[in-house]
């Protein structure tokens, strides 16, 4: 016998099935078990999302480090217009970016560019 599942995404189906199993128990104990089961399922989903996002962020960092093109700095001029300093092969360029165009404004001397080094911040743990 095939049961009808009211939702299509995998997360909702998983939670729905847990709810169906836990709802078969009766009384107050069953309600407590149902709430506990839903909290455990929610914790599993949050943990899985955390580890998947960590994996993909490391992958994105690796591809960015191996790139020959690096955006050094971006400055917003108006709502849809930006100036960017871009490093390509050790040379620096100032480009203007709009909604429809990207224009080379000039080449910039690398010695005149301030290095934007990350500032070491203190970390607080609770």
N, C-alpha and C positions, 0 to 999 in steps of 0.2 A: 504494500500500500504506500503510495507517495503522498507525503504531507505537503500541503500548500504553505509556502513561506510568504508572509506578507511583504517582505522587503528583499531587495536584490543585492545590496552590497554585502561583502563578506563579514565585515565587522558586525553589522546589525543582525545577520543570520546567526553568527556565533553567540551573541548576547541573547537572541530570541530562543535558541536551543537550550542555553543554560537556564533561562527563565522557565522553559517548559519542564525541564528535568526537576528543578527545585520546587516548582509549584505543585508537584505531585505529593509532596509531604504535607501533612495537615497540621493545623494549629499554630500556636505562637512559635514553637520550635521551628516549624517550617518557614515562617515569615522571617525569623532571624537567620536561618540558613540561606534563604533567598537573598536577603540583603547582603550577607557576607559573601555569597557567591558572586553577586553582581560587583561588589567592591574588588574582589580578587580578579575578576575578568577585566574590570576597568584598569587595574594596576598592571596587568599583563599587557594590555593594549598600549598604555602609556610608555611602559618600558620598551616595548618593541618599536614604537615610534621614535623614542630617544636614540636607540642604538642604530636604527636605519638612518636617521638624520646625521648622526656622527660619522657613519660610514661614508655617506655621500659627500659630506663636507670635506673629509680627508681626500676623497677622490678629486673634488673640485680644486682643492689646494694644490695637489700634485700637478694637475693639468695647467694651472696658472703659473706654477714655478717653472715649468718646462717651456713656457712661451717666449718668443722673441720680441713680443710687443708687450709693453707694460705701461699702464696709465699711472703717471706719477702724481698728478693732481687734477682735480675737477673743480671748476668754479661756476656757479649758476649765475647767469646774467639776468635773465628774465624767466618766466614760467616754462618756456620751451626752448631756451637758448643757453648753451654752455660753452665755456672755454676749457680746453684740456691741454695739459702738457703730457706728451706721450714719448716714451723712450723706445726707439727702434734701432737695434744693433749698436747701441752705445751713443747714438745721436738723439738729440731732443728736439721735438717739434711742438709748436703751439698751433692747435687746430680749433676752429669754431664749428660748433655742432648746432644745427637747427632741426626742426621736424623733418625737413625734406632734403637738407644738404649737409655735407661735411666739407669744410674748406681749410686748406693749409694757409695759415697766416704768416708764419715765419719759422725759421730754424732758430733755436735758442742755444746759447752757450751753456754747456753743462756745468761750468764752474760758477755760474751766477744763480743756479737753482739751489734753493735751500733743501737740505735733506729732511724729509718728514720721517724721522725715526720714531718708532713706537715708544711711548712713555711707559716706564715701568710703574705699575700701580700695585698698591697693596691689596691682597685678597683677604677677605674676612670669611671665616668658616664658623658656622653655628653648630 
